[in-house]
Amino acid sequence: MDKKYAVHLLKDILPDVISTIAPRNIQDQIRLEKIWQEVAEGDAGKAVIVGTKEGVLFVRVESQAILFRMRMRKQSLLTKICQRGVEINNIVFKIGKAT
């Protein structure tokens, strides 16, 4: 069979595909999630991390009221996160279903 048209089994290529898509360091994400749970305190269930990119933490909040409260606490949250060794320089909040 010509190499150009070689058939690959899914089980052979899937690990490479997943490693390309998967975050580079899942431990960092787990650590960030734990830190967020600590610093967000009672609002952690209503404001969940949806991702990070280039030093920006993206958080989805349940409602306008939570959005207002989190924006009021934004600088404090940033400070607490940075004190725990995570390099985040901004938090962006967006309304949406938090779970």
N, CA, C and O atoms as a GROMACS GRO file, in nm:
protein
  396
    1MET      N    1   0.084  -0.118   0.000
    1MET     CA    2   0.000   0.000   0.000
    1MET      C    3   0.089   0.125   0.000
    1MET      O    4   0.189   0.131   0.072
    2ASP      N    5   0.053   0.219  -0.078
    2ASP     CA    6   0.126   0.346  -0.089
    2ASP      C    7   0.120   0.422   0.043
    2ASP      O    8   0.012   0.435   0.102
    3LYS      N    9   0.235   0.472   0.091
    3LYS     CA   10   0.240   0.545   0.218
    3LYS      C   11   0.147   0.666   0.217
    3LYS      O   12   0.094   0.706   0.320
    4LYS      N   13   0.128   0.723   0.102
    4LYS     CA   14   0.044   0.841   0.089
    4LYS      C   15  -0.100   0.810   0.132
    4LYS      O   16  -0.170   0.897   0.184
    5TYR      N   17  -0.142   0.689   0.110
    5TYR     CA   18  -0.278   0.650   0.140
    5TYR      C   19  -0.286   0.547   0.253
    5TYR      O   20  -0.383   0.472   0.262
    6ALA      N   21  -0.186   0.544   0.337
    6ALA     CA   22  -0.182   0.447   0.447
    6ALA      C   23  -0.302   0.468   0.540
    6ALA      O   24  -0.339   0.582   0.570
    7VAL      N   25  -0.360   0.360   0.584
    7VAL     CA   26  -0.473   0.364   0.675
    7VAL      C   27  -0.418   0.353   0.818
    7VAL      O   28  -0.337   0.265   0.847
    8HIS      N   29  -0.464   0.442   0.904
    8HIS     CA   30  -0.421   0.440   1.043
    8HIS      C   31  -0.541   0.404   1.131
    8HIS      O   32  -0.653   0.450   1.109
    9LEU      N   33  -0.515   0.321   1.228
    9LEU     CA   34  -0.619   0.286   1.322
    9LEU      C   35  -0.639   0.399   1.421
    9LEU      O   36  -0.543   0.466   1.460
   10LEU      N   37  -0.762   0.421   1.460
   10LEU     CA   38  -0.795   0.527   1.554
   10LEU      C   39  -0.716   0.514   1.684
   10LEU      O   40  -0.670   0.614   1.739
   11LYS      N   41  -0.700   0.391   1.732
   11LYS     CA   42  -0.627   0.369   1.856
   11LYS      C   43  -0.480   0.410   1.846
   11LYS      O   44  -0.416   0.439   1.947
   12ASP      N   45  -0.428   0.414   1.723
   12ASP     CA   46  -0.290   0.453   1.702
   12ASP      C   47  -0.271   0.604   1.696
   12ASP      O   48  -0.167   0.656   1.738
   13ILE      N   49  -0.370   0.676   1.645
   13ILE     CA   50  -0.355   0.821   1.631
   13ILE      C   51  -0.421   0.902   1.742
   13ILE      O   52  -0.387   1.019   1.762
   14LEU      N   53  -0.516   0.843   1.814
   14LEU     CA   54  -0.589   0.915   1.917
   14LEU      C   55  -0.500   0.974   2.026
   14LEU      O   56  -0.520   1.089   2.064
   15PRO      N   57  -0.401   0.901   2.079
   15PRO     CA   58  -0.315   0.962   2.182
   15PRO      C   59  -0.244   1.089   2.134
   15PRO      O   60  -0.230   1.184   2.211
   16ASP      N   61  -0.201   1.091   2.009
   16ASP     CA   62  -0.136   1.211   1.956
   16ASP      C   63  -0.235   1.326   1.943
   16ASP      O   64  -0.200   1.441   1.971
   17VAL      N   65  -0.356   1.296   1.900
   17VAL     CA   66  -0.459   1.400   1.886
   17VAL      C   67  -0.492   1.458   2.023
   17VAL      O   68  -0.500   1.580   2.039
   18ILE      N   69  -0.513   1.372   2.121
   18ILE     CA   70  -0.548   1.418   2.255
   18ILE      C   71  -0.435   1.499   2.317
   18ILE      O   72  -0.460   1.601   2.381
   19SER      N   73  -0.313   1.456   2.299
   19SER     CA   74  -0.201   1.530   2.358
   19SER      C   75  -0.187   1.667   2.293
   19SER      O   76  -0.138   1.760   2.356
   20THR      N   77  -0.229   1.680   2.169
   20THR     CA   78  -0.225   1.810   2.102
   20THR      C   79  -0.335   1.901   2.154
   20THR      O   80  -0.313   2.021   2.173
   21ILE      N   81  -0.452   1.846   2.178
   21ILE     CA   82  -0.566   1.924   2.224
   21ILE      C   83  -0.558   1.952   2.374
   21ILE      O   84  -0.595   2.061   2.418
   22ALA      N   85  -0.511   1.858   2.451
   22ALA     CA   86  -0.510   1.868   2.597
   22ALA      C   87  -0.422   1.983   2.642
   22ALA      O   88  -0.326   2.020   2.574
   23PRO      N   89  -0.455   2.041   2.758
   23PRO     CA   90  -0.372   2.148   2.811
   23PRO      C   91  -0.230   2.099   2.836
   23PRO      O   92  -0.207   1.982   2.864
   24ARG      N   93  -0.138   2.190   2.826
   24ARG     CA   94   0.003   2.151   2.842
   24ARG      C   95   0.032   2.100   2.981
   24ARG      O   96   0.110   2.006   2.998
   25ASN      N   97  -0.030   2.160   3.079
   25ASN     CA   98  -0.001   2.114   3.214
   25ASN      C   99  -0.130   2.111   3.296
   25ASN      O  100  -0.170   2.212   3.355
   26ILE      N  101  -0.192   1.996   3.300
   26ILE     CA  102  -0.319   1.981   3.371
   26ILE      C  103  -0.304   2.009   3.520
   26ILE      O  104  -0.398   2.053   3.585
   27GLN      N  105  -0.186   1.983   3.574
   27GLN     CA  106  -0.162   2.009   3.716
   27GLN      C  107  -0.177   2.157   3.748
   27GLN      O  108  -0.228   2.194   3.854
   28ASP      N  109  -0.133   2.244   3.655
   28ASP     CA  110  -0.148   2.388   3.676
   28ASP      C  111  -0.296   2.427   3.679
   28ASP      O  112  -0.336   2.513   3.757
   29GLN      N  113  -0.375   2.364   3.594
   29GLN     CA  114  -0.518   2.394   3.592
   29GLN      C  115  -0.586   2.348   3.720
   29GLN      O  116  -0.670   2.418   3.776
   30ILE      N  117  -0.549   2.230   3.766
   30ILE     CA  118  -0.606   2.179   3.890
   30ILE      C  119  -0.569   2.270   4.006
   30ILE      O  120  -0.652   2.302   4.091
   31ARG      N  121  -0.444   2.311   4.009
   31ARG     CA  122  -0.397   2.402   4.115
   31ARG      C  123  -0.472   2.534   4.110
   31ARG      O  124  -0.514   2.585   4.214
   32LEU      N  125  -0.489   2.590   3.990
   32LEU     CA  126  -0.562   2.716   3.976
   32LEU      C  127  -0.706   2.702   4.022
   32LEU      O  128  -0.759   2.792   4.087
   33GLU      N  129  -0.769   2.590   3.990
   33GLU     CA  130  -0.907   2.567   4.032
   33GLU      C  131  -0.917   2.562   4.185
   33GLU      O  132  -1.010   2.617   4.243
   34LYS      N  133  -0.822   2.496   4.249
   34LYS     CA  134  -0.822   2.490   4.396
   34LYS      C  135  -0.802   2.628   4.456
   34LYS      O  136  -0.868   2.664   4.553
   35ILE      N  137  -0.711   2.704   4.398
   35ILE     CA  138  -0.687   2.840   4.446
   35ILE      C  139  -0.812   2.924   4.429
   35ILE      O  140  -0.849   3.000   4.519
   36TRP      N  141  -0.878   2.911   4.315
   36TRP     CA  142  -1.002   2.986   4.290
   36TRP      C  143  -1.108   2.952   4.394
   36TRP      O  144  -1.176   3.040   4.445
   37GLN      N  145  -1.122   2.824   4.425
   37GLN     CA  146  -1.219   2.782   4.527
   37GLN      C  147  -1.191   2.851   4.660
   37GLN      O  148  -1.283   2.889   4.731
   38GLU      N  149  -1.063   2.865   4.694
   38GLU     CA  150  -1.025   2.931   4.819
   38GLU      C  151  -1.052   3.081   4.816
   38GLU      O  152  -1.112   3.135   4.909
   39VAL      N  153  -1.009   3.148   4.711
   39VAL     CA  154  -1.019   3.294   4.709
   39VAL      C  155  -1.160   3.344   4.679
   39VAL      O  156  -1.200   3.450   4.728
   40ALA      N  157  -1.236   3.269   4.600
   40ALA     CA  158  -1.372   3.311   4.568
   40ALA      C  159  -1.469   3.279   4.680
   40ALA      O  160  -1.581   3.331   4.683
   41GLU      N  161  -1.426   3.193   4.771
   41GLU     CA  162  -1.505   3.155   4.889
   41GLU      C  163  -1.646   3.112   4.852
   41GLU      O  164  -1.663   3.021   4.771
   42GLY      N  165  -1.746   3.175   4.907
   42GLY     CA  166  -1.885   3.135   4.886
   42GLY      C  167  -1.937   3.155   4.745
   42GLY      O  168  -2.038   3.096   4.707
   43ASP      N  169  -1.868   3.236   4.667
   43ASP     CA  170  -1.911   3.260   4.529
   43ASP      C  171  -1.853   3.161   4.429
   43ASP      O  172  -1.885   3.165   4.311
   44ALA      N  173  -1.767   3.071   4.476
   44ALA     CA  174  -1.697   2.979   4.385
   44ALA      C  175  -1.793   2.893   4.304
   44ALA      O  176  -1.765   2.861   4.188
   45GLY      N  177  -1.906   2.854   4.362
   45GLY     CA  178  -2.002   2.772   4.289
   45GLY      C  179  -2.084   2.850   4.189
   45GLY      O  180  -2.145   2.792   4.100
   46LYS      N  181  -2.085   2.982   4.205
   46LYS     CA  182  -2.162   3.069   4.116
   46LYS      C  183  -2.075   3.142   4.016
   46LYS      O  184  -2.125   3.212   3.928
   47ALA      N  185  -1.944   3.125   4.031
   47ALA     CA  186  -1.847   3.189   3.942
   47ALA      C  187  -1.737   3.087   3.915
   47ALA      O  188  -1.652   3.062   4.000
   48VAL      N  189  -1.740   3.027   3.796
   48VAL     CA  190  -1.648   2.918   3.766
   48VAL      C  191  -1.550   2.957   3.657
   48VAL      O  192  -1.583   3.031   3.564
   49ILE      N  193  -1.430   2.904   3.670
   49ILE     CA  194  -1.326   2.929   3.570
   49ILE      C  195  -1.363   2.855   3.441
   49ILE      O  196  -1.399   2.738   3.443
   50VAL      N  197  -1.352   2.927   3.330
   50VAL     CA  198  -1.375   2.862   3.201
   50VAL      C  199  -1.247   2.855   3.120
   50VAL      O  200  -1.243   2.787   3.017
   51GLY      N  201  -1.141   2.924   3.166
   51GLY     CA  202  -1.014   2.913   3.096
   51GLY      C  203  -0.919   3.026   3.129
   51GLY      O  204  -0.954   3.120   3.200
   52THR      N  205  -0.800   3.014   3.075
   52THR     CA  206  -0.698   3.118   3.089
   52THR      C  207  -0.631   3.135   2.953
   52THR      O  208  -0.622   3.042   2.873
   53LYS      N  209  -0.584   3.255   2.931
   53LYS     CA  210  -0.509   3.280   2.808
   53LYS      C  211  -0.425   3.404   2.828
   53LYS      O  212  -0.476   3.512   2.861
   54GLU      N  213  -0.296   3.389   2.810
   54GLU     CA  214  -0.202   3.500   2.815
   54GLU      C  215  -0.218   3.585   2.942
   54GLU      O  216  -0.221   3.708   2.935
   55GLY      N  217  -0.228   3.519   3.056
   55GLY     CA  218  -0.236   3.588   3.184
   55GLY      C  219  -0.374   3.639   3.222
   55GLY      O  220  -0.389   3.709   3.322
   56VAL      N  221  -0.474   3.604   3.143
   56VAL     CA  222  -0.611   3.647   3.171
   56VAL      C  223  -0.691   3.525   3.216
   56VAL      O  224  -0.690   3.421   3.150
   57LEU      N  225  -0.759   3.539   3.328
   57LEU     CA  226  -0.846   3.434   3.381
   57LEU      C  227  -0.988   3.466   3.339
   57LEU      O  228  -1.039   3.575   3.368
   58PHE      N  229  -1.054   3.372   3.271
   58PHE     CA  230  -1.192   3.391   3.227
   58PHE      C  231  -1.284   3.315   3.320
   58PHE      O  232  -1.267   3.195   3.344
   59VAL      N  233  -1.383   3.387   3.373
   59VAL     CA  234  -1.474   3.331   3.472
   59VAL      C  235  -1.618   3.356   3.428
   59VAL      O  236  -1.654   3.468   3.391
   60ARG      N  237  -1.699   3.252   3.433
   60ARG     CA  238  -1.842   3.263   3.402
   60ARG      C  239  -1.918   3.276   3.532
   60ARG      O  240  -1.898   3.198   3.625
   61VAL      N  241  -2.006   3.375   3.539
   61VAL     CA  242  -2.087   3.397   3.659
   61VAL      C  243  -2.234   3.375   3.628
   61VAL      O  244  -2.277   3.390   3.513
   62GLU      N  245  -2.310   3.338   3.731
   62GLU     CA  246  -2.451   3.302   3.713
   62GLU      C  247  -2.545   3.417   3.682
   62GLU      O  248  -2.640   3.402   3.606
   63SER      N  249  -2.519   3.533   3.742
   63SER     CA  250  -2.617   3.640   3.732
   63SER      C  251  -2.551   3.777   3.735
   63SER      O  252  -2.431   3.791   3.762
   64GLN      N  253  -2.632   3.877   3.708
   64GLN     CA  254  -2.586   4.016   3.713
   64GLN      C  255  -2.540   4.052   3.854
   64GLN      O  256  -2.442   4.124   3.871
   65ALA      N  257  -2.611   4.002   3.954
   65ALA     CA  258  -2.575   4.031   4.093
   65ALA      C  259  -2.437   3.973   4.128
   65ALA      O  260  -2.356   4.039   4.193
   66ILE      N  261  -2.410   3.850   4.085
   66ILE     CA  262  -2.280   3.788   4.109
   66ILE      C  263  -2.173   3.863   4.030
   66ILE      O  264  -2.062   3.885   4.079
   67LEU      N  265  -2.206   3.900   3.908
   67LEU     CA  266  -2.112   3.977   3.826
   67LEU      C  267  -2.071   4.105   3.898
   67LEU      O  268  -1.952   4.138   3.905
   68PHE      N  269  -2.168   4.178   3.950
   68PHE     CA  270  -2.139   4.301   4.022
   68PHE      C  271  -2.050   4.274   4.143
   68PHE      O  272  -1.950   4.343   4.165
   69ARG      N  273  -2.085   4.172   4.221
   69ARG     CA  274  -2.008   4.138   4.341
   69ARG      C  275  -1.865   4.097   4.305
   69ARG      O  276  -1.771   4.138   4.373
   70MET      N  277  -1.848   4.018   4.201
   70MET     CA  278  -1.715   3.973   4.163
   70MET      C  279  -1.632   4.090   4.108
   70MET      O  280  -1.512   4.097   4.133
   71ARG      N  281  -1.695   4.179   4.035
   71ARG     CA  282  -1.621   4.296   3.986
   71ARG      C  283  -1.574   4.384   4.102
   71ARG      O  284  -1.466   4.443   4.096
   72MET      N  285  -1.655   4.393   4.205
   72MET     CA  286  -1.617   4.471   4.322
   72MET      C  287  -1.497   4.407   4.393
   72MET      O  288  -1.416   4.477   4.454
   73ARG      N  289  -1.486   4.277   4.385
   73ARG     CA  290  -1.378   4.202   4.451
   73ARG      C  291  -1.260   4.172   4.358
   73ARG      O  292  -1.164   4.109   4.401
   74LYS      N  293  -1.267   4.214   4.236
   74LYS     CA  294  -1.170   4.176   4.133
   74LYS      C  295  -1.025   4.199   4.177
   74LYS      O  296  -0.943   4.107   4.168
   75GLN      N  297  -0.992   4.317   4.224
   75GLN     CA  298  -0.854   4.345   4.262
   75GLN      C  299  -0.809   4.256   4.377
   75GLN      O  300  -0.696   4.208   4.379
   76SER      N  301  -0.896   4.235   4.472
   76SER     CA  302  -0.865   4.148   4.586
   76SER      C  303  -0.842   4.004   4.539
   76SER      O  304  -0.750   3.938   4.585
   77LEU      N  305  -0.925   3.958   4.448
   77LEU     CA  306  -0.912   3.823   4.394
   77LEU      C  307  -0.779   3.808   4.319
   77LEU      O  308  -0.708   3.709   4.335
   78LEU      N  309  -0.747   3.908   4.237
   78LEU     CA  310  -0.619   3.905   4.163
   78LEU      C  311  -0.501   3.899   4.259
   78LEU      O  312  -0.408   3.821   4.239
   79THR      N  313  -0.505   3.982   4.362
   79THR     CA  314  -0.396   3.986   4.459
   79THR      C  315  -0.379   3.851   4.527
   79THR      O  316  -0.267   3.801   4.539
   80LYS      N  317  -0.489   3.793   4.572
   80LYS     CA  318  -0.484   3.664   4.641
   80LYS      C  319  -0.433   3.553   4.550
   80LYS      O  320  -0.357   3.466   4.594
   81ILE      N  321  -0.475   3.554   4.426
   81ILE     CA  322  -0.429   3.452   4.330
   81ILE      C  323  -0.279   3.466   4.307
   81ILE      O  324  -0.205   3.367   4.308
   82CYS      N  325  -0.234   3.589   4.286
   82CYS     CA  326  -0.091   3.614   4.261
   82CYS      C  327  -0.007   3.580   4.383
   82CYS      O  328   0.106   3.531   4.369
   83GLN      N  329  -0.059   3.605   4.502
   83GLN     CA  330   0.014   3.571   4.624
   83GLN      C  331   0.037   3.421   4.636
   83GLN      O  332   0.129   3.377   4.705
   84ARG      N  333  -0.045   3.343   4.570
   84ARG     CA  334  -0.032   3.197   4.573
   84ARG      C  335   0.054   3.145   4.458
   84ARG      O  336   0.061   3.025   4.434
   85GLY      N  337   0.119   3.237   4.387
   85GLY     CA  338   0.216   3.198   4.285
   85GLY      C  339   0.163   3.177   4.145
   85GLY      O  340   0.233   3.119   4.062
   86VAL      N  341   0.042   3.222   4.118
   86VAL     CA  342  -0.014   3.208   3.984
   86VAL      C  343  -0.003   3.343   3.913
   86VAL      O  344  -0.045   3.445   3.966
   87GLU      N  345   0.053   3.341   3.793
   87GLU     CA  346   0.070   3.465   3.719
   87GLU      C  347  -0.055   3.499   3.637
   87GLU      O  348  -0.068   3.460   3.521
   88ILE      N  349  -0.145   3.572   3.701
   88ILE     CA  350  -0.266   3.620   3.637
   88ILE      C  351  -0.264   3.772   3.651
   88ILE      O  352  -0.243   3.823   3.760
   89ASN      N  353  -0.286   3.843   3.540
   89ASN     CA  354  -0.285   3.988   3.550
   89ASN      C  355  -0.420   4.052   3.522
   89ASN      O  356  -0.433   4.175   3.526
   90ASN      N  357  -0.521   3.970   3.493
   90ASN     CA  358  -0.655   4.023   3.472
   90ASN      C  359  -0.757   3.910   3.489
   90ASN      O  360  -0.726   3.793   3.466
   91ILE      N  361  -0.877   3.948   3.528
   91ILE     CA  362  -0.988   3.853   3.535
   91ILE      C  363  -1.101   3.912   3.453
   91ILE      O  364  -1.138   4.028   3.472
   92VAL      N  365  -1.155   3.833   3.363
   92VAL     CA  366  -1.268   3.875   3.281
   92VAL      C  367  -1.388   3.790   3.323
   92VAL      O  368  -1.383   3.667   3.319
   93PHE      N  369  -1.496   3.858   3.362
   93PHE     CA  370  -1.618   3.791   3.404
   93PHE      C  371  -1.721   3.803   3.292
   93PHE      O  372  -1.731   3.905   3.224
   94LYS      N  373  -1.798   3.694   3.274
   94LYS     CA  374  -1.904   3.693   3.174
   94LYS      C  375  -2.024   3.619   3.233
   94LYS      O  376  -2.008   3.516   3.299
   95ILE      N  377  -2.141   3.671   3.208
   95ILE     CA  378  -2.263   3.607   3.258
   95ILE      C  379  -2.297   3.486   3.173
   95ILE      O  380  -2.292   3.491   3.051
   96GLY      N  381  -2.333   3.378   3.240
   96GLY     CA  382  -2.373   3.254   3.176
   96GLY      C  383  -2.398   3.150   3.282
   96GLY      O  384  -2.373   3.176   3.400
   97LYS      N  385  -2.446   3.035   3.244
   97LYS     CA  386  -2.468   2.930   3.342
   97LYS      C  387  -2.334   2.883   3.398
   97LYS      O  388  -2.245   2.843   3.323
   98ALA      N  389  -2.319   2.889   3.530
   98ALA     CA  390  -2.190   2.862   3.595
   98ALA      C  391  -2.157   2.714   3.603
   98ALA      O  392  -2.040   2.680   3.617
   99THR      N  393  -2.252   2.627   3.595
   99THR     CA  394  -2.223   2.484   3.606
   99THR      C  395  -2.209   2.418   3.473
   99THR      O  396  -2.185   2.298   3.466
   0.00000   0.00000   0.00000
